[in-house]
Amino acid sequence: MHERPRSTSAAGSIRDRALDLRLEHDVGAPGDLSVDRLDLSILKDLRRIIHAFECHSHQMAHEHDLTAPQLVCLMAIAERKRISNGALARAVDLSPSTVVGIVDRLARKRLVDRQRDIRDRRVVNIVATDAGREAIRLAPSPLQGRLVEALSRLDDGERGVIARSLRRIAELMESESDASSSATAPLSRGPADCA
């Protein structure tokens, strides 16, 4: 079994160890996992993947002055030539408030510009600058390198199953979240709106 990177906070460390103890006790061979044990196993593996993404994002920020979310947004902006904040939020599947913060940081780095629409002055579009396009060219993949390598070792069928399964889980979780929210509440995927 691979050792999972640990949380840096005291509370996180306690939660990590409690989860590890429960998993060590509950999870046996892959063929004998109950639904509860399988849920914990999936949770543990997802946490390991998320931690690897966070480490990669920090490394990108240190080496290229761009986090993975900033690069993903910058790539989406450059791909579409010009895009509004709302359309960008939908394109990268982040909350509008998160995207505004990311675009603010990209603008401070002079990687994007905000421009008023000629036909409708109320609309503000975001466009990539030459420096932004160069940053995209020089930056590594926003995907963590080991994930890209691991996925490349799978055949097309296995990658398809993973992609479809993750998409289906996300859809089910979103529909459950949408059903539990009030009809008048705005939809958002930001962490503050998930309480």
MARSEMI-338461 format. One record per residue (C-alpha): x, y, z; chain; residue number from 1. Coordinates in steps of 0.05 Angstrom, whole numbers, plus 32768, in hexadecimal, padded with zeros to 4 digits. Example, Ala and Ser with C-alpha at 12.3 -4.5 7.8 and 13.67 -1.06 7.14 Angstrom:
SITE  80F6  7FA6  809C  A  1;
SITE  8111  7FEB  808F  A  2;
This chain:
SITE  8000  8000  8000  A  1;
SITE  801B  8045  7FEE  A  2;
SITE  8025  8078  8026  A  3;
SITE  7FF9  80B5  801C  A  4;
SITE  8015  80FB  8027  A  5;
SITE  7FFF  8118  8069  A  6;
SITE  7FD7  8157  8079  A  7;
SITE  8000  8190  8096  A  8;
SITE  7FCC  81A6  80CA  A  9;
SITE  7FC5  8184  810E  A  10;
SITE  7F7A  8178  8102  A  11;
SITE  7F89  815D  80BD  A  12;
SITE  7FBE  812F  80D9  A  13;
SITE  7F8D  8113  810C  A  14;
SITE  7F59  8108  80D5  A  15;
SITE  7F8E  80E8  80A8  A  16;
SITE  7FA3  80B7  80DE  A  17;
SITE  7F5B  80A6  80F1  A  18;
SITE  7F4B  8099  80A9  A  19;
SITE  7F8A  806E  80A1  A  20;
SITE  7F7A  8045  80DF  A  21;
SITE  7F32  8039  80C8  A  22;
SITE  7F4A  8027  8082  A  23;
SITE  7F80  7FF8  809D  A  24;
SITE  7F4B  7FD6  80C7  A  25;
SITE  7F12  7FD6  8095  A  26;
SITE  7F32  7FCD  8051  A  27;
SITE  7F4B  7F88  8040  A  28;
SITE  7F56  7F69  7FFD  A  29;
SITE  7F36  7F8E  7FC2  A  30;
SITE  7F03  7F56  7FB8  A  31;
SITE  7EE6  7F5A  7FFE  A  32;
SITE  7ED6  7FA5  8003  A  33;
SITE  7E91  7FB6  801D  A  34;
SITE  7E70  7FF6  8004  A  35;
SITE  7E86  801C  8043  A  36;
SITE  7ECD  8003  803D  A  37;
SITE  7ECF  8012  7FF3  A  38;
SITE  7EB7  8059  8002  A  39;
SITE  7EF1  8063  8032  A  40;
SITE  7F22  8045  8001  A  41;
SITE  7F09  8074  7FCA  A  42;
SITE  7F0C  80AF  7FFA  A  43;
SITE  7F54  809F  800D  A  44;
SITE  7F69  8098  7FC4  A  45;
SITE  7F46  80D9  7FB0  A  46;
SITE  7F69  80FD  7FE9  A  47;
SITE  7FAC  80E3  7FD1  A  48;
SITE  7F9E  80FB  7F8A  A  49;
SITE  7F86  813F  7FA3  A  50;
SITE  7FC4  8147  7FCD  A  51;
SITE  7FF0  8137  7F90  A  52;
SITE  7FCB  816C  7F68  A  53;
SITE  7FD5  819F  7F9F  A  54;
SITE  801F  8190  7FA3  A  55;
SITE  8025  8196  7F57  A  56;
SITE  8000  81D8  7F59  A  57;
SITE  802F  81F3  7F8F  A  58;
SITE  806B  81DC  7F67  A  59;
SITE  8050  81FE  7F28  A  60;
SITE  8044  823E  7F4F  A  61;
SITE  808C  823C  7F68  A  62;
SITE  80AB  822C  7F25  A  63;
SITE  807D  8251  7EF4  A  64;
SITE  8058  8284  7F20  A  65;
SITE  8016  8262  7F0C  A  66;
SITE  7FEB  8232  7F34  A  67;
SITE  7FC7  81F9  7F10  A  68;
SITE  7F82  821D  7F15  A  69;
SITE  7FA1  825D  7EFA  A  70;
SITE  7FC0  8237  7EBF  A  71;
SITE  7F7E  8213  7EB1  A  72;
SITE  7F59  8256  7EB0  A  73;
SITE  7F8F  8277  7E86  A  74;
SITE  7F8C  823E  7E53  A  75;
SITE  7F40  8243  7E4F  A  76;
SITE  7F45  828F  7E44  A  77;
SITE  7F79  8288  7E0D  A  78;
SITE  7F53  8250  7DEB  A  79;
SITE  7F14  827A  7DE5  A  80;
SITE  7F37  82BC  7DD3  A  81;
SITE  7F07  82E3  7E00  A  82;
SITE  7ED9  82CB  7E37  A  83;
SITE  7EAE  82E8  7E6F  A  84;
SITE  7EB9  82D5  7EB9  A  85;
SITE  7E79  82AD  7EBA  A  86;
SITE  7E89  8287  7E7B  A  87;
SITE  7ED0  8279  7E95  A  88;
SITE  7EB4  825F  7ED7  A  89;
SITE  7E87  822E  7EB1  A  90;
SITE  7EC0  821A  7E82  A  91;
SITE  7EF0  8208  7EBA  A  92;
SITE  7EBA  81F0  7EEB  A  93;
SITE  7ECB  8221  7F23  A  94;
SITE  7E9F  8251  7F49  A  95;
SITE  7E9A  8298  7F2B  A  96;
SITE  7EB8  82B6  7F6A  A  97;
SITE  7EF5  8288  7F66  A  98;
SITE  7EFE  8299  7F1C  A  99;
SITE  7EFC  82E4  7F2C  A  100;
SITE  7F35  82DB  7F5E  A  101;
SITE  7F5E  82B1  7F2C  A  102;
SITE  7F53  82E4  7EF4  A  103;
SITE  7F67  831D  7F24  A  104;
SITE  7FA9  82F9  7F32  A  105;
SITE  7FB4  82EA  7EE7  A  106;
SITE  7FA7  8334  7ED7  A  107;
SITE  7FD9  834B  7F0D  A  108;
SITE  800D  831E  7EEA  A  109;
SITE  7FF9  833E  7EA8  A  110;
SITE  7FE6  82FA  7E8B  A  111;
SITE  7F9E  8311  7E7B  A  112;
SITE  7F7A  8352  7E6D  A  113;
SITE  7F32  8365  7E7B  A  114;
SITE  7F10  8389  7E41  A  115;
SITE  7ECB  83A7  7E3C  A  116;
SITE  7EA0  838A  7E04  A  117;
SITE  7E99  83BC  7DCB  A  118;
SITE  7E4E  83AD  7DC1  A  119;
SITE  7E3A  83A8  7E0A  A  120;
SITE  7E65  83D1  7E3A  A  121;
SITE  7E49  83AB  7E76  A  122;
SITE  7E6C  836B  7E5F  A  123;
SITE  7EB5  8362  7E72  A  124;
SITE  7EDD  832E  7E4B  A  125;
SITE  7F1E  830F  7E60  A  126;
SITE  7F54  8306  7E2B  A  127;
SITE  7F99  82E6  7E30  A  128;
SITE  7FD4  8314  7E24  A  129;
SITE  8013  8300  7DFD  A  130;
SITE  8034  82F3  7E41  A  131;
SITE  7FFA  82C6  7E54  A  132;
SITE  8000  829D  7E14  A  133;
SITE  804B  8297  7E20  A  134;
SITE  803E  8280  7E68  A  135;
SITE  8011  8249  7E4D  A  136;
SITE  8047  8234  7E1C  A  137;
SITE  807C  822F  7E53  A  138;
SITE  8052  8211  7E8A  A  139;
SITE  804C  81C6  7E96  A  140;
SITE  800A  81A2  7E92  A  141;
SITE  7FD9  81B7  7EC8  A  142;
SITE  7FD1  816C  7ED5  A  143;
SITE  8002  8150  7F06  A  144;
SITE  8039  812C  7EDF  A  145;
SITE  8032  80E9  7F02  A  146;
SITE  7FE8  80E8  7EF3  A  147;
SITE  7FF5  80F4  7EA9  A  148;
SITE  8029  80BC  7EAA  A  149;
SITE  7FFB  808D  7ED0  A  150;
SITE  7FC1  809B  7EA1  A  151;
SITE  7FED  808E  7E65  A  152;
SITE  7FFB  8048  7E7F  A  153;
SITE  7FB1  8037  7E7D  A  154;
SITE  7F90  8020  7E3D  A  155;
SITE  7F5A  804B  7E1D  A  156;
SITE  7F22  8021  7E3B  A  157;
SITE  7F3C  8029  7E82  A  158;
SITE  7F45  8075  7E79  A  159;
SITE  7EFF  8078  7E5E  A  160;
SITE  7EE2  8052  7E99  A  161;
SITE  7F06  8081  7ECA  A  162;
SITE  7EEF  80C0  7EA5  A  163;
SITE  7EA7  80A8  7EA0  A  164;
SITE  7EA5  8091  7EE8  A  165;
SITE  7EC2  80D3  7F03  A  166;
SITE  7E92  80FB  7ED8  A  167;
SITE  7E57  80D2  7EF0  A  168;
SITE  7E6B  80D9  7F39  A  169;
SITE  7E72  8125  7F30  A  170;
SITE  7E2E  8129  7F0E  A  171;
SITE  7E0C  8101  7F46  A  172;
SITE  7E2D  812B  7F7C  A  173;
SITE  7E19  816C  7F58  A  174;
SITE  7DD1  8155  7F4D  A  175;
SITE  7DCC  8141  7F97  A  176;
SITE  7DE8  8185  7FAA  A  177;
SITE  7DBA  81AA  7F7A  A  178;
SITE  7D7D  8184  7F94  A  179;
SITE  7D8D  8196  7FDC  A  180;
SITE  7D98  81E0  7FCF  A  181;
SITE  7D5D  8210  7FCE  A  182;
SITE  7D3D  8222  7F8C  A  183;
SITE  7D4F  826C  7F95  A  184;
SITE  7D98  8262  7FA9  A  185;
SITE  7DCB  826F  7F72  A  186;
SITE  7DF2  8232  7F5B  A  187;
SITE  7E3B  8234  7F6C  A  188;
SITE  7E73  8202  7F73  A  189;
SITE  7E9C  822B  7FA5  A  190;
SITE  7EAE  820B  7FE7  A  191;
SITE  7E8A  8242  800E  A  192;
SITE  7E49  822E  7FEC  A  193;
SITE  7E50  81E4  7FFD  A  194;
SITE  7E42  81E9  8047  A  195;
